[in-house]
Amino acid sequence: MSRLTKLDRMSTEEKAAEAIKFWAAPNNATFTQEVLAIVYKKSLPWFQLKRCTGDGIPFSKNGRTILYTKQDAINYFSKQTFQSTSSAAYV
């Protein structure tokens, strides 16, 4: 039996509420990878991989918690444009 992530334990309504909070927050607000995964439809392993390879969203650590600012996330994902589907293979 696999271990459920925080995202797996959240209801659809809880996820929608987190997305609403994200977009309503000021640009300097910080969020966990779970919230960004909901908003930007990415997996938690995707965020982990991007942190390890150094080509992800800038982040900070507070103990064991990884935090991202809203503005950094917006900037990162707004730059993700491509000329063809083959150039988007690893995003």
QUIBELFEN-V324708 format. One record per residue. N is the residue number from 1. RES is the residue in one letter. SS is DSSP state (~ for helix, > for strand, _ for the rest). OMEGA is omega as a letter, one per 30 degrees, with the letter a starting at -180 (* if undefined). D_CENTER is the distance of its C-alpha to the mean C-alpha in whole Angstrom. Layout:
n res ss omega d_center
N RES SS OMEGA D_CENTER
N RES SS OMEGA D_CENTER
//
This chain:
n res ss omega d_center
1 M _ a 26
2 S _ a 22
3 R _ l 20
4 L _ l 18
5 T _ l 14
6 K ~ l 13
7 L ~ a 12
8 D ~ a 15
9 R ~ a 17
10 M _ l 16
11 S _ l 18
12 T ~ l 17
13 E ~ l 18
14 E ~ l 16
15 K ~ l 13
16 A ~ l 14
17 A ~ l 15
18 E ~ l 12
19 A ~ l 11
20 I ~ l 14
21 K ~ l 14
22 F ~ a 11
23 W ~ l 13
24 A ~ a 16
25 A _ l 15
26 P _ a 16
27 N _ l 15
28 N _ l 15
29 A _ l 14
30 T > a 11
31 F > l 8
32 T _ l 7
33 Q ~ l 5
34 E ~ l 6
35 V ~ l 6
36 L ~ l 3
37 A ~ l 4
38 I ~ a 7
39 V ~ a 7
40 Y ~ l 6
41 K _ l 8
42 K _ l 6
43 S _ l 8
44 L ~ l 8
45 P ~ l 10
46 W ~ l 9
47 F ~ l 6
48 Q ~ l 10
49 L ~ a 12
50 K ~ l 10
51 R ~ a 11
52 C ~ a 14
53 T ~ l 15
54 G _ a 15
55 D _ l 13
56 G _ l 10
57 I _ l 8
58 P _ a 11
59 F _ l 11
60 S > l 13
61 K > l 15
62 N > a 16
63 G _ l 18
64 R _ a 16
65 T > l 13
66 I > a 10
67 L > l 10
68 Y > l 8
69 T > l 10
70 K ~ a 10
71 Q ~ l 12
72 D ~ l 10
73 A ~ l 7
74 I ~ l 10
75 N ~ a 12
76 Y ~ a 10
77 F ~ l 10
78 S ~ l 13
79 K _ a 15
80 Q _ l 14
81 T _ a 17
82 F _ l 20
83 Q _ l 23
84 S _ l 24
85 T _ l 22
86 S ~ l 23
87 S ~ a 21
88 A ~ a 18
89 A _ a 18
90 Y _ a 16
91 V _ * 13
//
